[in-house]
Amino acid sequence: MSEHKKIARATGTMGVATGLSRIAGLLRDMVVAAIFGAGHATDAFFLAFTIPNLLRRFFAEGSLTAAFVPTYAEIHHQQGAKESARIANICWTLLLLVMFVVVIVGILASPWVVKAIGYGFIEVEGKLALTNRLNQVMFPYIFFVSLLALITGILNVREHFFWPSFSPLLLNVSMIGSALLLSPFFAQPIMSLAIGVLLGGILQLALQFPVLSAHKIQLRLDFNFRDPAVLRIARLMMPGIAGVAIYQLNVIVTRLLASFLAEGSVSYLYYAQRLFEFPQGIFVVSLAQAVLPTISRQVASGEEASFKETLRFSVALIMVVIVPAIIGLIVCSEAIFSLFFMRGAFDYNAVHQTALALAVFSPGLLFVAVSRVVVPTFYAFKDTRTPVLISFWTLLVNVALGLLLMIPFGHLGLALALTLSAAFNCLILLVALRRKIGPLGWGVTLGPMWRILPSVIVMALASHLVLTYGVWDGTGSPLTNGVLLFVAVIGGGTIYALGCWWLRVPGAAGVARLVREKLARKR
């Protein structure tokens, strides 16, 4: 099987699993919005959840994956399964010890950390204290998802992608169940969500052990921390942690600044980001996760032309999928939040403000997507330093733009700052990559991508026309609105697909082939 087909198949497999999780995530956010709305309690929860999420990126999905996967893949393919299993055992043991210490320190230091990142909450009585209690309950979540990230890296190198990508579904189901079943038993009902996060982390990790057993992988304790391969992973992780820290500081800075704005601003940005991450999580994260083992193997084998072609192929796929997703989010933002979120404590003002934030966030999806695929190329070359430096400058750009734009535009100014800083990050990454490995030959693959534009424009006009027949302020029929949104999305997607086929858009054939293979396997 060609590398392109392997990447497309892995992306599709993870995309299906992640898609199920994202749908559950959408249902989760609908439940949270209906029960808790957008205000005092949700602001506290979303800010508290920022802290374990930040550390999850520190020790798990970001730096650990970036350092572990290329090294583990190289050892597995060059020295065999026995040696790679030994390295995995050492990393497993070390991660257990480190994360245990991190959890203890995090719970003890929570009051000071929460005060630092949510200083604007001081003006609202009890809000900071609630944020602290939520954070302390959720903090052990980082222990379980960090171990999950290591197992995910092992399974991905072994070309198993589905169950690790499926596991976040359990987090969403756990949070939904806790919100519905446990919230009446708490004096502060939002505490039920924190319990759901903790249970979800445990379930996500537990799901992977039967998969490891099926692949005859048994993780054991091994305290040989001075092994050269493990030391190399640790050295690669250090700048990787710094880089992920800087990226997450962008989110923290945004929420810190939002805490000084009108109540509900933190929640508006959170809900908008959640929907913004929907296509990113289904496709972009899956593609980046599929590309890293392939590029690592090609770089280790000295196949320069092959990994450049892999990178071009990946970016072409991104443009084919993400450009219409951006336009779709902008056109359908208010309709989506009105239909799925406007109930209970989530009123039309919250719908309108959140939809505006999503429309401002959406153009950044392309820049984030390209960056998520370009950064693994640096990791494959064992270069985690360059993305760190670029992330640092991106942070400064985001802070400066956030301070400049938040006063005249409120939470929309903070959303625009993140979008512009994502564009800055993507551009500098591409320039740095060209300097590192020479010309990438973008013209061959991406030159004809202008053919997307006619299809996207017709799609946007058709979808907008359909949605004008709906009433989205809460007085319209949910059934009628649901049908109109369905027609706008499916009809717009069909128009776009037919336009790409007719205009022979590069990359569209790869997406179509992937869909045909999935349908054939189901039959």
HELIX and SHEET records of a PDB file:
HELIX    1   1 GLU A    3  PHE A   36  1                                  34    
HELIX    2   2 HIS A   40  ARG A   56  1                                  17    
HELIX    3   3 ARG A   57  GLU A   61  3                                   5    
HELIX    4   4 SER A   63  GLN A   79  1                                  17    
HELIX    5   5 ALA A   81  ILE A  117  1                                  37    
HELIX    6   6 TYR A  119  GLU A  123  5                                   5    
HELIX    7   7 LYS A  127  MET A  138  1                                  12    
HELIX    8   8 TYR A  141  VAL A  157  1                                  17    
HELIX    9   9 PHE A  162  PHE A  166  1                                   5    
HELIX   10  10 PRO A  168  LEU A  181  1                                  14    
HELIX   11  11 SER A  183  PHE A  185  5                                   3    
HELIX   12  12 MET A  191  ALA A  214  1                                  24    
HELIX   13  13 PRO A  228  ALA A  258  1                                  31    
HELIX   14  14 SER A  265  PRO A  279  1                                  15    
HELIX   15  15 GLN A  280  VAL A  284  3                                   5    
HELIX   16  16 VAL A  285  ALA A  300  1                                  16    
HELIX   17  17 GLU A  304  PHE A  341  1                                  38    
HELIX   18  18 TYR A  348  PHE A  361  1                                  14    
HELIX   19  19 GLY A  364  ALA A  380  1                                  17    
HELIX   20  20 ARG A  385  PHE A  409  1                                  25    
HELIX   21  21 HIS A  411  ILE A  437  1                                  27    
HELIX   22  22 TRP A  442  LEU A  446  1                                   5    
HELIX   23  23 GLY A  447  ARG A  451  5                                   5    
HELIX   24  24 ILE A  452  LEU A  467  1                                  16    
HELIX   25  25 PRO A  478  LEU A  503  1                                  26    
HELIX   26  26 ALA A  508  LYS A  522  1                                  15    
END                                                                             
